[in-house]
Structures are given as C-alpha cells and as structure tokens.
C-alpha cells in the first residue's frame, strides 16, 4: 500500500494544507484568511528596500489587520508560532521580521525541521569537552574552564578592541582573580547578560559605540525541560506547539517526543533500562513562568499542558 503525502505548494497555501489535519479547531474559513500573508509576502519581500523599510516600521499585529487575517487564525496558530520562533508576540515584532520567519522557517518549508537533540549525554560532555580536548592536545592551547571574564583593558589612548592590554578573570575553583597580559586578540562569544556583565566591568569597552549598544540589548527568558516517563505515551504527532493554554501565562511552548523522533534506546535513558516515553518541553518568552519552582513547572506540564 503506497503512502500519500501533501504536494509542496507555494507559501502560505502549502502550510495550510499540510497542517489541515492537525488544527481541527480552526475553521477552514479562518485558515483561508492566511492568503492575506501571501499578498503581504509578495508586496514586501518582492519589493525594493524602501518597501521593506516601511514593513519594518510596522508591527506584525498591524500587518495582520491590514491584510485581513482572522482573529482566530492569529490567536490559535500564528501567535503561538511566533512565540516559539521569535520569542515575542506579534505586537512586539516587526512585520518584516515576522514575514521572513513565516516564509523561510514555517511556511515555505512546510514540515521541514531544523532542531536536533543530543541523544547521548549532554551538550557539555558530548560537544564542548571533546572540542576543548582537541584544542589542547592538537593545537597546544590552554582552556580555562570554570572561569568568568572580568575587566578587559585597552592600551592607553586606544579606541579599538584590537588594541587589548590586559584581561582579568575570576577562577571559580580557586576563588582567585587572575590577569592575562601580552594579548594578540580577543573573541567575545557571549549572550546578552554575559556581554552586559563584561562591559559593566570594563570602562574601556563602554566607551566604544559598538559595545555601549551591546550593553543595552535585552535577553529573552527560556526554560528547557526533559521528562522521563515510566510508561510509553502514544501521541498522534511527535512534536507540536502549545496553543492558547492559560498555564503558559503568555509564554510560548513546544513539546517533542524524543522516543518517537530518535528511537527509544538506552542512550536516551543515559545507559539505563528503557521504561517509557521521553519528552522535551520548552517555554519561550518565559518571564512569567520563571518564578515557578522546578516541581511546579513539571506539574504544569504533566497535569495540565501535555494531557490536553
């Protein structure tokens, strides 16, 4: 018996058809209003720079009103998608950014997916540790784990990050502050909060326009969980977005049944005996959920969100 699949159609029609069996509570008339996004996409992404700048000044909320998307479609489908794709609701996002996300990530590729999970171990011991070992053994580099950068000082009179004088760091193991001199260059690979911490401790960097702007960037709260169940949980779809649940408190949410996506093996159970399903659940724009304890977060997932 041959399996059938939906044809790959132009965005956004392809997404409407591909998701037809999954969004049963959204009436067809509401889904059909997504055609307005096709008109907006043609007008925006097919236009010149001035047209795109106009859309960039518009919020996604205003865009949806202008092109006639139904309230039901936005509330049940598009807003949850944006919360997990761009971590913000439509009223806080540029229309141009939203259209690029919906087209390239969610719409044009229909059911393609770009997320991968570590099956064996953690990111730290499976990816970072082998990289650090390789750098030390093959390239004679010294990797200082458990250290936090403090102040970065530039040479006197310099206005460029290329002219670094010294770098101080705090060793969390020895509880000592140490300094590195004679530096050829520095690469900063930091999140918003880490960058703000370094700049606030480094007056020389704060004087540079690029770093003063970086210090004002806002981070977004994300919670990631993984739950091991003692029984297999059958699901119709191994991955999906949580939509319109009060327990989310305004955040976005996703779940991924890793035992179905990766295969339920001992590796997924850390070398232990396989018992049941393993699910990864994430919250995005999760400031309102951050105050919950770990136990309350798991309780919310296992008793409210996942069963529904």
Helices and strands as residue ranges (DSSP letters): H 13-18, H 28-32, H 35-45, H 49-57, H 60-66, H 71-73, I 74-78, H 79-85, G 90-92, H 95-100, I 101-107, H 123-123, I 124-128, H 129-139, E 147-154, E 164-171, E 176-181, H 192-200, H 203-206, H 209-214, E 222-228, E 239-242, G 246-248, E 252-257, H 258-261, G 266-269, E 278-284, H 294-300, I 301-305
